[in-house]
Amino acid sequence: MDNPPQRRGLGIPYYSLGPRPTIFDAPLDTPDRICQWQALTFLTQTPDGLMSRRAVCLLGVTRGYLINDGAPTVLPVARASHDDWLSVAGLLERECPTWKSEADRLLHE
């Protein structure tokens, strides 16, 4: 989980909240010759307006780039799989132990 520094350790799983959530993510440092960076991002909701601590995944995407000899190539944006969500859901529950993660039907379509 990649929360802003001011939210780390607070047990809050959301990077961005509100009707138009946004995210920016990029690595801080890369090797000089060859680097592949890939990220998973999930749009989630708490169905009851944050009254409970349930993060329900609606949609996920994977994106990234490859740098080879200084030449960047953008990797295609693709829909994340249910298995991708499961791979990060355990991390969410470890870093925010009072929260539960769920996958919505939209992730399966």
matplotlib code that plots the C-alpha trace (Angstrom):
import matplotlib.pyplot as plt

x = [0.0, 1.3, -0.3, 1.0, 3.5, 1.1, -1.3, 1.2, 0.6, -2.9, -4.7, -6.5, -6.4, -7.5, -5.0, -7.7, -11.3, -14.3, -16.4, -13.4, -10.5, -7.2, -3.9, -0.3, 2.3, 5.9, 9.1, 11.6, 14.7, 15.5, 18.6, 20.6, 20.4, 17.3, 14.2, 10.6, 8.1, 4.5, 1.8, -1.6, -4.3, -7.8, -10.9, -12.7, -15.7, -17.0, -20.7, -22.1, -20.3, -17.4, -19.7, -18.0, -14.4, -15.0, -13.0, -14.9, -12.9, -14.9, -12.2, -8.4, -5.9, -2.2, 0.1, 3.8, 6.9, 10.1, 13.4, 16.1, 19.4, 17.7, 14.8, 11.4, 8.5, 5.0, 3.4, -0.3, -2.9, -4.8, -7.6, -6.4, -7.6, -9.4, -6.1, -4.3, -6.9, -6.3, -2.5, -3.0, -6.0, -3.8, -1.5, -4.4, -5.6, -2.0, -1.5, -5.0, -6.0, -9.4, -10.5, -11.8, -11.3, -13.9, -14.1, -17.2, -18.9, -17.6, -14.0, -15.1, -16.7]
y = [0.0, 3.3, 6.0, 9.6, 10.0, 11.9, 8.9, 6.1, 4.2, 5.7, 2.6, 4.4, 2.4, 5.2, 7.2, 9.6, 10.2, 11.9, 11.9, 12.3, 10.4, 10.9, 9.2, 9.8, 7.2, 6.8, 5.3, 7.6, 6.0, 3.7, 1.9, 3.5, 0.7, -1.4, -0.9, -2.2, -0.5, -1.8, -0.6, -1.9, 0.7, -0.2, 1.9, 0.9, 2.0, 1.7, 0.9, 2.5, 5.8, 5.0, 3.8, 0.3, -0.5, -2.4, -1.7, -3.1, -3.3, -2.0, -1.9, -2.4, -1.4, -2.2, 0.2, 0.9, 1.4, -0.2, 1.6, -0.1, 1.8, 5.0, 4.6, 4.5, 2.4, 2.8, -0.5, -0.9, -0.1, -3.3, -4.3, -6.0, -9.4, -10.8, -12.5, -9.1, -7.8, -10.8, -10.2, -6.7, -7.4, -9.3, -6.3, -4.0, -6.2, -6.3, -2.6, -1.7, -4.6, -3.1, -3.1, -6.0, -6.3, -7.5, -7.9, -6.6, -8.3, -5.6, -6.9, -10.3, -8.9]
z = [0.0, -1.0, 1.2, 1.4, 4.2, 6.5, 6.5, 7.0, 10.2, 10.8, 9.6, 6.8, 3.6, 1.1, -0.8, -2.1, -1.1, -2.6, -5.7, -8.1, -6.5, -8.3, -7.9, -9.1, -8.6, -9.9, -8.5, -6.8, -8.2, -11.1, -12.2, -15.1, -17.7, -17.4, -15.3, -15.3, -13.1, -12.8, -10.5, -9.5, -8.6, -7.4, -7.2, -4.0, -2.0, 1.5, 0.7, 3.8, 3.6, 5.9, 8.7, 8.6, 7.7, 4.5, 1.4, -1.6, -4.8, -7.9, -10.5, -10.8, -13.4, -13.9, -15.7, -15.9, -18.1, -19.2, -19.6, -21.6, -22.3, -21.3, -23.8, -22.1, -23.3, -21.8, -21.0, -21.9, -19.2, -18.5, -16.3, -13.0, -12.3, -9.2, -8.3, -8.4, -5.9, -3.7, -3.8, -2.3, -0.1, 2.4, 2.5, 3.2, 6.1, 7.5, 7.4, 8.4, 10.6, 11.5, 7.8, 5.7, 2.0, -0.5, -4.2, -6.0, -8.9, -11.2, -10.7, -12.1, -15.4]

ax = plt.figure().add_subplot(projection="3d")
ax.plot(x, y, z, "-o")
ax.set_aspect("equal")
plt.show()
